[in-house]
Amino acid sequence: MSSSSPAPAIPRAAIVTTICLLVGGLAVIFDSTIVSIALKTLATDLDVSVSVIQWVSTAYLLALGVTIPLVGWAQARLGGKRVWMIALTIFLVASIACSLSWSAGSLIAFRVLQGIGGGLMMPLMATLAIQQVPRGASLGRLMAMVSLPAALGPILGPTIGGIILNSLDWRWMFWVNVPFCLVGLLLAWKFIPRDAPSGRARLDLVGLLLASPGIVGVLYGMSRVSEDGGFARLDVWLPALVGIGLLALFAWWAARRPSTALIDVSLLKRRPVASSSLVLFLSGASLYGGMLLLPLFFQILHGSDVLTAGLLMIPQGVGALLSRFLAGKLTDEIGARTVAIAGFVVMGIATIPFALADATTSIWWLMAVLLVRGLGTGAVMIPVMTVAYVGLEHAEIPHASLLTRLAQQVGGAFGTALLAVILQTAVGSSTSLADLAQGFDVAFWWAVGFTVVAIGVCFALPSRPVVAAPAPQPAQKAA
């Protein structure tokens, strides 16, 4: 598409801010990926059942759900820089506390505190970076930087976690976060521009009482699906149904008062935000569902231990890392729709070999396929996340960040739960390698199906190159 003048360059301040945010954001991403492979070790060392220690992950997830809706209000009330530093401090203190835990109960409680810090940080990363970009600047390259932790986490997290669990005490898992938090706090204090509160500081208490329990209900219900009984369990369908009802009431409540709502759902009337949120829901289902299936595939069918399974996942992370900056460049030049569709096609095609694999399939072949799948994954996330900010005003950016983050979070929980049930149903009680392989084949075909549906939805994405929202308001100033 031709234009009368080239798009403005992304200013140095936006790049510096993004780098500062990345350092702190890596602590959250590494923590999630490391802890996810340590549950069995934690259950043994703390002398509790796997069903109890599972709350180390579930409690963290539910704390995220409670906290995420508050981010927009907190930024308006305190300013984004201050909220970021408070959240990073909470995460730092919680990480140290987790390392000092004396029981499963204390560890779960400190993980809740970690979830509060992480829930504040993740939506803020995109918001604070994009609010530094002038109107008309291309956003693809910047979004490739903002989402870098999501690519590095699957590469380094399982590897670091496996090394720690094999060589050191599990408490060192949480000390990994400390250097990132300390350096992130120093960089944020020195380099992230100080932004004044917007004045829109009144808390939508009714919205909070609807949104947070609604999100928690959905996430909790989905987290229980992998237990015996699946979706038929009372503790699955009841909280999920109540959660969906509360979220529907929240949407009705917020739509009537967009200027004071906890999350401005009226933004979903805009095609870029709505289409981006829907595609992120589906990509979350495919991406997080795949992250559930792939390590289990290597451990169950190929007999890999936790560390080996983590190392075998590295090619997918490398592929995502390699493709993201090319995807950002192409998003700026040819638009989000084409890049996202191409990424989903690659991702779907690279999932098919796993749907045809069994215990005898070459590990080297599967690692090569994972590299290609990672290329598709990286190419998908950048344009879809970027397009949500098309044409938004400065004050609308935090709400778009919340909507897209929640869509991806709920989509990931839904996809993980559904694929877990499909795998469990297909396998049943059989321990035969042939039956187990058949069960994984069925689950991977469903993952391919998520990808196909996402390709169809991608046609609703804008086809033009993505440009930024307005520059920061005059009230902002450098620290």
C-alpha positions as CSV (number, residue, x, y, z in Angstrom):
1,M,0.0,0.0,0.0
2,S,1.4,3.4,-0.9
3,S,1.4,6.3,1.5
4,S,2.2,10.0,1.2
5,S,5.0,9.8,3.8
6,P,6.9,7.0,5.5
7,A,5.8,5.8,8.9
8,P,7.5,7.6,11.8
9,A,10.4,5.7,13.3
10,I,9.9,4.1,16.7
11,P,11.6,6.6,19.1
12,R,14.6,5.6,21.2
13,A,12.5,6.2,24.4
14,A,10.1,3.4,23.4
15,I,12.9,1.0,22.7
16,V,14.6,1.8,26.0
17,T,11.3,1.4,27.9
18,T,10.7,-1.9,26.2
19,I,14.1,-3.3,27.1
20,C,13.6,-2.3,30.8
21,L,10.2,-4.1,30.8
22,L,11.7,-7.2,29.2
23,V,14.1,-7.7,32.1
24,G,11.4,-7.8,34.7
25,G,9.0,-9.7,32.4
26,L,11.5,-12.5,32.0
27,A,11.2,-13.3,35.7
28,V,7.5,-14.0,35.3
29,I,7.9,-16.1,32.2
30,F,10.8,-18.2,33.6
31,D,9.0,-18.7,36.8
32,S,5.9,-20.1,35.1
33,T,7.9,-22.5,32.8
34,I,10.2,-23.7,35.5
35,V,7.6,-24.4,38.1
36,S,5.4,-26.3,35.6
37,I,8.0,-29.1,35.4
38,A,8.7,-29.3,39.1
39,L,5.4,-30.4,40.5
40,K,6.4,-34.1,40.9
41,T,9.6,-33.1,42.7
42,L,7.7,-30.7,45.0
43,A,5.1,-33.3,45.9
44,T,7.9,-35.7,46.9
45,D,10.0,-33.3,48.9
46,L,7.0,-31.7,50.7
47,D,5.4,-35.1,51.3
48,V,2.0,-34.3,49.8
49,S,-0.1,-35.8,47.0
50,V,0.1,-34.6,43.4
51,S,-3.5,-33.3,43.8
52,V,-2.4,-31.1,46.6
53,I,0.8,-29.8,45.0
54,Q,-1.2,-29.0,41.8
55,W,-2.5,-26.0,43.7
56,V,1.0,-24.5,43.4
57,S,0.1,-23.9,39.8
58,T,-3.7,-23.5,40.2
59,A,-3.4,-20.9,43.0
60,Y,-1.0,-18.8,40.9
61,L,-3.4,-19.0,37.9
62,L,-6.4,-17.9,40.0
63,A,-4.4,-15.0,41.5
64,L,-3.7,-13.9,37.9
65,G,-7.4,-14.0,37.1
66,V,-8.3,-11.9,40.1
67,T,-5.6,-9.3,39.5
68,I,-5.6,-8.7,35.7
69,P,-9.0,-6.7,35.7
70,L,-7.5,-4.2,38.1
71,V,-4.5,-3.2,36.0
72,G,-6.3,-0.5,34.0
73,W,-7.7,1.1,37.2
74,A,-4.4,0.9,39.0
75,Q,-2.5,2.6,36.1
76,A,-5.1,5.4,36.1
77,R,-4.9,5.8,39.8
78,L,-1.1,5.5,40.3
79,G,0.6,5.8,36.9
80,G,2.0,3.0,34.9
81,K,5.6,3.3,36.0
82,R,4.6,3.2,39.7
83,V,2.3,0.1,39.2
84,W,5.1,-1.7,37.3
85,M,7.6,-1.2,40.1
86,I,5.1,-2.1,42.8
87,A,4.2,-5.3,40.9
88,L,7.8,-6.2,40.3
89,T,8.5,-5.7,44.0
90,I,5.6,-7.9,45.0
91,F,6.9,-10.6,42.6
92,L,10.4,-10.3,44.1
93,V,9.3,-10.6,47.7
94,A,7.0,-13.5,46.8
95,S,9.8,-15.3,45.0
96,I,12.1,-15.1,48.0
97,A,9.2,-16.2,50.3
98,C,8.5,-19.2,48.0
99,S,12.1,-20.3,48.3
100,L,11.8,-20.2,52.1
101,S,8.5,-22.2,52.2
102,W,8.3,-24.8,55.0
103,S,5.2,-26.7,53.8
104,A,3.0,-27.1,50.8
105,G,0.4,-24.7,52.3
106,S,3.0,-21.9,52.7
107,L,4.3,-22.4,49.2
108,I,0.8,-22.2,47.8
109,A,0.1,-19.0,49.7
110,F,3.3,-17.4,48.5
111,R,2.4,-18.5,44.9
112,V,-0.8,-16.5,45.3
113,L,1.3,-13.4,46.1
114,Q,3.4,-14.2,43.0
115,G,0.3,-14.4,40.9
116,I,-0.8,-10.9,42.1
117,G,2.5,-9.4,41.0
118,G,2.5,-11.3,37.7
119,G,-1.1,-10.5,37.0
120,L,-0.3,-6.8,37.2
121,M,2.9,-7.0,35.2
122,M,1.9,-8.9,32.1
123,P,-0.7,-6.6,30.6
124,L,1.4,-3.6,31.6
125,M,4.3,-4.7,29.4
126,A,2.5,-4.0,26.1
127,T,0.7,-1.0,27.5
128,L,3.7,1.0,28.7
129,A,5.7,0.2,25.6
130,I,3.0,1.1,23.0
131,Q,2.1,4.3,24.9
132,Q,5.6,5.6,24.1
133,V,5.1,5.3,20.3
134,P,3.9,8.3,18.2
135,R,0.8,8.1,16.0
136,G,1.4,6.5,12.7
137,A,4.5,4.6,13.6
138,S,4.6,0.9,12.7
139,L,4.1,-1.4,15.7
140,G,5.1,-4.8,14.4
141,R,8.8,-4.6,15.3
142,L,8.1,-3.2,18.7
143,M,5.6,-5.9,19.5
144,A,8.3,-8.5,18.5
145,M,10.4,-7.0,21.3
146,V,7.6,-6.8,23.8
147,S,6.7,-10.5,23.4
148,L,10.3,-11.7,23.5
149,P,9.9,-13.2,27.0
150,A,7.2,-15.5,25.7
151,A,9.7,-16.9,23.2
152,L,12.6,-17.2,25.6
153,G,10.6,-18.9,28.3
154,P,10.0,-22.2,26.5
155,I,13.7,-22.3,25.4
156,L,15.4,-21.5,28.7
157,G,12.7,-22.2,31.4
158,P,12.5,-26.0,31.2
159,T,16.3,-26.3,30.7
160,I,17.1,-24.2,33.7
161,G,14.4,-25.9,35.7
162,G,15.7,-29.4,34.7
163,I,19.3,-28.5,35.7
164,I,18.2,-27.1,39.0
165,L,16.0,-30.1,39.8
166,N,18.8,-32.5,38.8
167,S,21.6,-30.8,40.6
168,L,20.2,-28.5,43.3
169,D,17.4,-28.1,45.8
170,W,14.0,-27.1,44.4
171,R,14.2,-23.8,46.4
172,W,16.8,-22.5,43.9
173,M,14.0,-22.4,41.2
174,F,12.6,-19.3,42.9
175,W,16.0,-17.6,43.4
176,V,16.4,-17.5,39.6
177,N,13.8,-14.7,39.6
178,V,15.7,-12.5,42.0
179,P,18.4,-11.1,39.7
180,F,15.8,-10.3,37.0
181,C,13.6,-8.5,39.5
182,L,16.4,-6.5,41.1
183,V,17.9,-5.4,37.7
184,G,14.4,-4.8,36.4
185,L,13.6,-2.5,39.3
186,L,16.8,-0.5,38.8
187,L,16.2,-0.1,35.1
188,A,12.6,0.9,35.6
189,W,13.4,3.5,38.2
190,K,16.0,5.1,36.0
191,F,14.7,4.8,32.4
192,I,10.9,4.2,32.2
193,P,9.2,7.6,31.8
194,R,7.1,8.7,34.7
195,D,3.4,9.1,33.8
196,A,0.9,11.0,35.9
197,P,-2.4,9.4,36.9
198,S,-5.1,10.1,34.4
199,G,-7.6,11.2,36.9
200,R,-10.0,8.3,36.0
201,A,-9.3,6.7,39.4
202,R,-12.7,5.7,40.8
203,L,-12.8,1.9,41.2
204,D,-15.7,0.1,39.5
205,L,-16.5,-2.0,42.5
206,V,-19.5,-3.7,40.9
207,G,-17.4,-4.6,37.8
208,L,-14.7,-6.0,40.0
209,L,-17.1,-8.2,41.9
210,L,-18.4,-9.5,38.6
211,A,-15.2,-9.8,36.5
212,S,-12.7,-11.2,39.0
213,P,-14.9,-14.1,40.3
214,G,-16.0,-14.7,36.8
215,I,-12.5,-15.2,35.5
216,V,-11.5,-17.3,38.5
217,G,-14.6,-19.5,38.0
218,V,-13.7,-20.2,34.4
219,L,-10.0,-20.8,35.1
220,Y,-10.7,-23.0,38.1
221,G,-13.2,-25.1,36.3
222,M,-10.9,-25.6,33.3
223,S,-8.0,-26.5,35.6
224,R,-10.0,-29.4,37.1
225,V,-10.9,-31.0,33.7
226,S,-7.9,-33.3,33.7
227,E,-9.2,-35.2,36.7
228,D,-11.3,-38.3,36.4
229,G,-14.8,-37.4,35.0
230,G,-13.6,-34.5,32.9
231,F,-16.3,-31.9,32.0
232,A,-18.9,-34.0,33.8
233,R,-17.4,-33.2,37.2
234,L,-19.4,-30.8,39.4
235,D,-16.3,-28.9,40.3
236,V,-15.7,-28.3,36.6
237,W,-19.0,-27.4,35.0
238,L,-20.5,-25.5,38.0
239,P,-17.7,-22.9,38.5
240,A,-17.2,-22.6,34.8
241,L,-20.9,-22.0,34.2
242,V,-21.1,-19.5,37.1
243,G,-17.9,-17.8,35.8
244,I,-19.4,-17.4,32.3
245,G,-22.6,-16.0,33.8
246,L,-20.7,-13.5,35.8
247,L,-18.6,-12.4,32.9
248,A,-21.7,-12.0,30.8
249,L,-23.2,-9.7,33.5
250,F,-19.9,-7.8,33.6
251,A,-20.0,-7.2,29.9
252,W,-23.6,-5.9,30.2
253,W,-22.6,-3.7,33.1
254,A,-19.4,-2.3,31.5
255,A,-21.1,-1.7,28.2
256,R,-23.5,0.8,29.8
257,R,-20.7,2.9,31.4
258,P,-17.6,2.7,29.2
259,S,-16.0,5.9,30.7
260,T,-15.9,4.3,34.2
261,A,-15.9,0.6,33.6
262,L,-13.1,-1.6,35.0
263,I,-12.5,-2.8,31.4
264,D,-13.9,-0.9,28.5
265,V,-15.7,-3.7,26.7
266,S,-17.1,-1.3,24.1
267,L,-13.7,-1.6,22.4
268,L,-14.9,-5.0,21.2
269,K,-17.2,-3.1,18.8
270,R,-14.0,-2.2,16.9
271,R,-13.1,-4.9,14.4
272,P,-9.3,-4.9,15.1
273,V,-9.8,-5.4,18.8
274,A,-12.6,-8.0,18.5
275,S,-10.9,-10.0,15.8
276,S,-7.5,-9.9,17.6
277,S,-9.1,-11.1,20.8
278,L,-10.9,-14.0,19.1
279,V,-7.8,-15.1,17.3
280,L,-5.8,-14.9,20.5
281,F,-8.4,-17.1,22.2
282,L,-7.9,-19.7,19.5
283,S,-4.2,-19.4,19.4
284,G,-4.0,-19.7,23.1
285,A,-6.0,-22.9,22.9
286,S,-3.7,-24.3,20.2
287,L,-0.4,-23.0,21.8
288,Y,-1.0,-23.9,25.4
289,G,-2.8,-27.1,24.5
290,G,0.3,-28.0,22.5
291,M,2.5,-27.2,25.4
292,L,0.5,-29.7,27.5
293,L,0.7,-32.5,24.9
294,L,4.3,-32.2,23.6
295,P,6.2,-32.8,26.9
296,L,3.8,-35.6,27.8
297,F,4.3,-37.2,24.3
298,F,8.1,-37.4,24.8
299,Q,7.8,-38.6,28.4
300,I,5.1,-41.2,27.9
301,L,5.8,-42.6,24.4
302,H,9.6,-42.1,24.3
303,G,10.4,-42.6,28.0
304,S,12.1,-39.2,28.4
305,D,12.7,-37.8,31.8
306,V,11.7,-34.3,32.7
307,L,15.0,-32.7,31.8
308,T,15.2,-34.5,28.5
309,A,11.6,-33.6,27.6
310,G,12.4,-30.0,28.3
311,L,15.5,-30.1,26.1
312,L,13.5,-31.7,23.3
313,M,11.2,-28.7,23.4
314,I,14.0,-26.2,22.7
315,P,13.7,-26.3,18.9
316,Q,10.1,-25.0,19.1
317,G,11.3,-22.0,21.2
318,V,14.2,-21.4,18.9
319,G,11.9,-21.3,15.9
320,A,9.6,-18.8,17.6
321,L,12.6,-16.7,18.4
322,L,13.9,-16.7,14.9
323,S,10.6,-15.8,13.2
324,R,9.3,-13.1,15.5
325,F,11.3,-10.2,14.2
326,L,10.7,-11.2,10.6
327,A,7.0,-11.4,11.5
328,G,7.2,-7.9,13.0
329,K,8.8,-6.5,9.9
330,L,6.2,-8.1,7.6
331,T,3.3,-7.0,9.8
332,D,4.6,-3.4,9.4
333,E,4.9,-3.8,5.6
334,I,2.1,-6.1,4.4
335,G,-0.4,-6.2,7.3
336,A,-1.4,-8.6,10.0
337,R,-3.9,-10.8,8.1
338,T,-1.5,-12.3,5.6
339,V,1.3,-12.9,8.2
340,A,-1.1,-14.4,10.8
341,I,-2.7,-16.8,8.2
342,A,0.7,-17.9,7.0
343,G,1.9,-18.5,10.5
344,F,-1.2,-20.6,11.4
345,V,-0.8,-22.6,8.2
346,V,2.8,-23.4,9.1
347,M,1.8,-24.2,12.7
348,G,-1.0,-26.5,11.6
349,I,1.1,-28.4,9.0
350,A,3.9,-28.8,11.6
351,T,1.5,-30.3,14.1
352,I,0.3,-33.0,11.7
353,P,3.5,-35.2,12.1
354,F,2.8,-35.5,15.8
355,A,-0.8,-36.7,14.9
356,L,0.8,-39.5,12.9
357,A,3.7,-40.3,15.2
358,D,4.2,-43.2,17.6
359,A,6.8,-44.6,19.9
360,T,9.1,-45.5,17.0
361,T,9.1,-42.1,15.3
362,S,12.6,-40.6,15.1
363,I,13.3,-38.0,17.8
364,W,15.4,-36.0,15.3
365,W,12.6,-35.8,12.9
366,L,10.2,-34.6,15.6
367,M,12.7,-32.0,16.8
368,A,13.0,-30.7,13.2
369,V,9.2,-30.5,13.0
370,L,9.2,-28.6,16.3
371,L,11.5,-26.0,14.9
372,V,9.1,-25.4,12.0
373,R,6.2,-25.3,14.4
374,G,8.0,-22.7,16.4
375,L,8.5,-20.6,13.3
376,G,4.7,-20.7,12.8
377,T,4.0,-19.9,16.4
378,G,6.3,-16.8,16.4
379,A,4.8,-15.6,13.1
380,V,1.3,-15.9,14.5
381,M,1.6,-14.1,17.8
382,I,3.2,-10.8,16.6
383,P,0.6,-9.7,14.1
384,V,-2.4,-10.8,16.2
385,M,-1.2,-9.0,19.3
386,T,-0.2,-5.9,17.3
387,V,-3.4,-5.4,15.5
388,A,-5.4,-4.9,18.7
389,Y,-4.0,-1.4,19.1
390,V,-5.0,0.0,15.7
391,G,-6.4,3.5,16.0
392,L,-6.7,3.5,19.8
393,E,-6.4,6.6,21.9
394,H,-3.8,6.8,24.6
395,A,-6.3,6.0,27.4
396,E,-7.8,3.1,25.5
397,I,-4.5,1.2,25.2
398,P,-4.6,-0.4,28.7
399,H,-8.1,-1.7,28.1
400,A,-7.1,-3.3,24.8
401,S,-4.1,-4.9,26.6
402,L,-6.5,-6.3,29.2
403,L,-9.0,-7.7,26.7
404,T,-6.4,-9.4,24.6
405,R,-4.5,-10.8,27.7
406,L,-7.7,-12.2,29.1
407,A,-8.7,-13.7,25.7
408,Q,-5.3,-15.5,25.5
409,Q,-5.4,-16.6,29.1
410,V,-8.9,-18.1,29.0
411,G,-8.3,-19.6,25.5
412,G,-5.2,-21.3,26.9
413,A,-7.1,-22.7,29.9
414,F,-9.9,-23.9,27.6
415,G,-7.5,-25.5,25.1
416,T,-5.4,-27.2,27.7
417,A,-8.5,-28.6,29.5
418,L,-10.2,-29.8,26.3
419,L,-7.1,-31.5,25.0
420,A,-6.4,-33.1,28.4
421,V,-9.9,-34.6,28.4
422,I,-9.6,-35.8,24.8
423,L,-6.3,-37.5,25.5
424,Q,-7.6,-39.1,28.7
425,T,-10.8,-40.3,26.9
426,A,-8.9,-41.7,23.9
427,V,-6.4,-43.5,26.1
428,G,-8.7,-44.7,28.8
429,S,-7.0,-47.0,31.3
430,S,-4.8,-48.7,28.7
431,T,-1.0,-48.8,29.2
432,S,-0.3,-50.2,25.7
433,L,2.1,-48.1,23.7
434,A,-0.1,-48.5,20.7
435,D,-3.2,-47.3,22.6
436,L,-1.3,-44.4,24.1
437,A,0.0,-43.4,20.6
438,Q,-3.5,-43.5,19.3
439,G,-4.7,-41.3,22.1
440,F,-2.0,-38.7,21.4
441,D,-2.9,-38.8,17.7
442,V,-6.5,-37.9,18.4
443,A,-5.5,-35.1,20.7
444,F,-3.0,-33.6,18.2
445,W,-5.6,-33.8,15.4
446,W,-7.8,-31.6,17.7
447,A,-5.0,-29.2,18.1
448,V,-4.8,-29.0,14.3
449,G,-8.5,-28.3,14.3
450,F,-8.0,-25.3,16.5
451,T,-5.5,-24.0,14.0
452,V,-7.8,-24.5,11.1
453,V,-10.6,-22.5,12.8
454,A,-8.1,-19.8,13.7
455,I,-7.2,-19.5,10.0
456,G,-10.8,-18.8,9.2
457,V,-11.1,-16.1,11.9
458,C,-7.9,-14.5,10.7
459,F,-9.7,-13.2,7.6
460,A,-11.5,-10.8,9.9
461,L,-8.1,-9.2,10.8
462,P,-7.2,-5.8,9.1
463,S,-5.2,-6.3,6.0
464,R,-3.4,-3.0,6.1
465,P,-0.1,-2.4,7.8
466,V,-0.5,-1.7,11.6
467,V,0.3,1.7,13.0
468,A,0.4,3.0,16.5
469,A,-1.9,4.8,18.8
470,P,-1.2,8.4,19.8
471,A,2.0,9.5,21.5
472,P,2.1,9.9,25.3
473,Q,0.1,12.8,26.7
474,P,1.9,16.0,27.6
475,A,1.5,15.3,31.3
476,Q,4.2,12.6,31.0
477,K,7.8,13.4,31.6
478,A,11.0,11.4,31.8
479,A,12.1,10.2,35.2
